[in-house]
């Protein structure tokens, strides 16, 4: 990971305004951010602060109003597999098996580059990466929420994305399953070195996984309030970190930002 | 939505099992099942093979006996009401004796116009197959286009809502004028009767495709054809099959109107012909044939729909 003069992923002065009927709502206000290759970045903020909108802008699912998102110096205007998304509610296609859900992505992305056998192996390889090889012939309705999210991650990884985008990937899971999946994502990130951007509202999750945490102010017209470098060595161990001073400090910084300076008033 | 963030780590680390990766494979629901299995054998011994057969028989009897009883009562009332000289309608006994060959042997052939009702039904089914087949193809294609476009929906939906209420008989003259030939006109009448629910249901199904699936398709950069086959059709399948099921019922309803045009050997024309020669008993038998075939068609499409939408049913 060498630092070149051009950052890997640039978000430059992005504004996003939604227009519904006669009213305009500014969701994001002048967001600028540089993300290095291989970095794990979390975006944290209260509900409705536009963090999912920001992710959709990077994914290309939504267009910026003004400003630009640049990946390797090329402007992002449409969605594509080099910016694979892990959706909050897994978004597996229920009529396809676990294997087929990943295979459809593999076929689409590597249809011309790899042979049929290679694509089959690559699909299985990615399912094994998230420990879901055993359930490859099941349909999404037959597996648990955590397993579905694993398959969603496998589908995204199978596209060999330049940037892995995760929209509250563990939000819908129970605490235990969430912890296991967080560990899995950390292992995979260590192994593959993907650039990853994760939306979350869980402070511990953000501190545990990220190199940097971007804290958003409350919407509408959300801005980047603060960016925190998480200076913890990898690999990180959940148990060891609980007592680590740097971990406690980082956690405190995020909590203070969220609950002192940018309280979510409507939540009360 | 705004989950308190401080807790999970402490809980997780405290209750984390020795082998974290293995325990992922056994979600709480499966653990519950394992416990159930331990309980079952204790209850099971009383449940013998014979007991299970008798309970199955009881279920069958519960569904078969009530309609049979009602049918018997209806036949009896009908017999009592019409069993006198000069009655307007034939009694069941009279129908049995007059139309006996039609009832007991559906597939006789005595001459070019004197054949069993089974053959007539098959001829009509062929006609319906053409009409309904076209309605299915055009209906799904048109519905897909309308479901995709807000403007097409706004423009065409009111027109379709009006046209779909036009009865099959009313299409006859127009159809004849347009096609100049009875064969295609009959198929057209069936088509135009059956196509509306297919279009409307398909369009609604397409409009209801969750944004999640659209996002997946966009990230994968599926082309329009791939999107149609891989996302649209499977996702809208439950709606499409509802439309097809209504459509097959309507196209069978249109058969009498359609065959008033074509003549020949269809079951619809048979009724028209029997009425012209005052064979009321034959008409009653033909009505029962039509009813049963319509019922079977409906169930058939429903069955195909159930098999085809297995994956989406509990998504």
Interface residues (C-beta under 8 A of the other chain):
Chain A: X46 X47 X59 X60 X61 X78 X79 X80 X81 X83 X84 X85 X87 X89 X91 X93 X94 X95 X96 X104 X105 X108 X109 X131 X134 X139 X140 X141 X144 X146 X147 X159 X171 X175 X176 X177 X178 X179 X180 X183 X201 X202 X203 X204 X205 X208 X238 X239 X242 X255 X264 X267
Chain B: X1 X2 X3 X5 X6 X7 X8 X9 X10 X11 X12 X13 X15 X16 X20 X21 X23 X24 X25 X27 X29 X212 X213 X215 X216 X218 X219 X220 X221 X222 X226 X230 X231 X234 X235 X237 X309 X311 X312 X314 X315
